[in-house]
Amino acid sequence: MTAKTFPQVRKSSLGKVDLSREREWILQHGDRYAGQWVVLSRGRLIGHTLDSNEVAAIVDRARAEGIAIPYVKFISEEREPIWMGWL
């Protein structure tokens, strides 16, 4: 199995951002992109890739389209349920 590499993550200087549309998109379409990086904006897919080295190019393309804050997410292939509670 190959190791996944992750791009550098920086905190936005623009403050709090509403990501509800991006979360909804992932709930509705995420299974189709399992194991891939997706770049979203306002609930719209900008691009996707298996290669973490290509994420920056997709983000650059989004910014060239005028998207100030593209949302980048790796969608895991392993969909495990969330366990909450005390043992």
PLY file of the C-alpha trace (Angstrom):
ply
format ascii 1.0
element vertex 87
property float x
property float y
property float z
element edge 86
property int vertex1
property int vertex2
end_header
0.00 0.00 0.00
1.32 3.46 -0.87
1.54 6.19 1.72
-0.64 9.27 1.23
1.07 12.65 1.31
-0.85 15.72 2.36
-0.30 19.29 1.12
0.55 22.07 3.54
-2.51 23.53 5.27
-2.68 27.21 6.16
-5.24 29.00 8.31
-7.37 31.50 6.41
-6.74 35.15 7.14
-10.33 35.94 6.10
-11.92 34.73 9.33
-14.90 32.43 9.79
-16.32 30.91 6.62
-19.71 29.19 6.15
-18.93 25.68 4.86
-22.45 24.27 5.10
-22.82 23.92 1.30
-19.48 22.15 1.05
-20.43 19.72 3.84
-23.75 19.02 2.14
-21.98 18.39 -1.18
-19.67 15.88 0.52
-22.62 14.08 2.10
-24.40 13.84 -1.27
-21.47 13.14 -3.62
-18.49 12.13 -1.47
-18.79 8.39 -2.14
-18.02 8.96 -5.84
-14.72 10.63 -4.92
-13.48 8.26 -2.19
-9.67 8.25 -1.99
-9.44 11.58 -3.80
-8.84 15.23 -3.03
-11.74 17.52 -3.93
-11.74 21.29 -4.25
-15.15 22.91 -3.71
-16.67 26.35 -3.62
-20.21 27.23 -2.55
-21.31 23.61 -2.96
-19.80 23.28 -6.45
-17.01 20.90 -7.45
-14.06 22.84 -8.88
-11.77 19.85 -9.37
-10.63 16.52 -7.98
-7.47 14.40 -8.07
-5.91 11.26 -6.67
-2.51 12.97 -6.52
-1.93 15.33 -3.59
0.73 17.11 -5.67
-1.99 18.31 -8.08
-4.13 19.97 -5.40
-2.22 23.26 -5.56
-2.83 23.51 -9.32
-6.58 23.03 -8.80
-6.59 25.66 -6.05
-4.70 28.06 -8.33
-7.27 27.45 -11.08
-10.09 28.16 -8.60
-8.45 31.41 -7.52
-8.01 32.39 -11.18
-11.81 31.94 -11.50
-12.23 34.47 -8.68
-12.80 32.03 -5.83
-11.13 33.59 -2.80
-11.49 30.63 -0.43
-11.57 27.25 -2.18
-12.39 24.38 0.19
-9.97 21.44 -0.03
-10.90 18.04 1.41
-9.47 14.54 1.21
-12.33 12.06 1.10
-11.24 8.91 2.88
-11.92 5.52 1.35
-12.67 4.16 4.80
-16.12 5.27 5.93
-16.29 4.22 9.55
-19.19 5.21 11.78
-18.57 7.90 14.35
-18.65 6.46 17.84
-19.49 8.83 20.67
-20.06 8.15 24.31
-18.37 6.94 27.41
-17.17 3.45 28.16
0 1
1 2
2 3
3 4
4 5
5 6
6 7
7 8
8 9
9 10
10 11
11 12
12 13
13 14
14 15
15 16
16 17
17 18
18 19
19 20
20 21
21 22
22 23
23 24
24 25
25 26
26 27
27 28
28 29
29 30
30 31
31 32
32 33
33 34
34 35
35 36
36 37
37 38
38 39
39 40
40 41
41 42
42 43
43 44
44 45
45 46
46 47
47 48
48 49
49 50
50 51
51 52
52 53
53 54
54 55
55 56
56 57
57 58
58 59
59 60
60 61
61 62
62 63
63 64
64 65
65 66
66 67
67 68
68 69
69 70
70 71
71 72
72 73
73 74
74 75
75 76
76 77
77 78
78 79
79 80
80 81
81 82
82 83
83 84
84 85
85 86
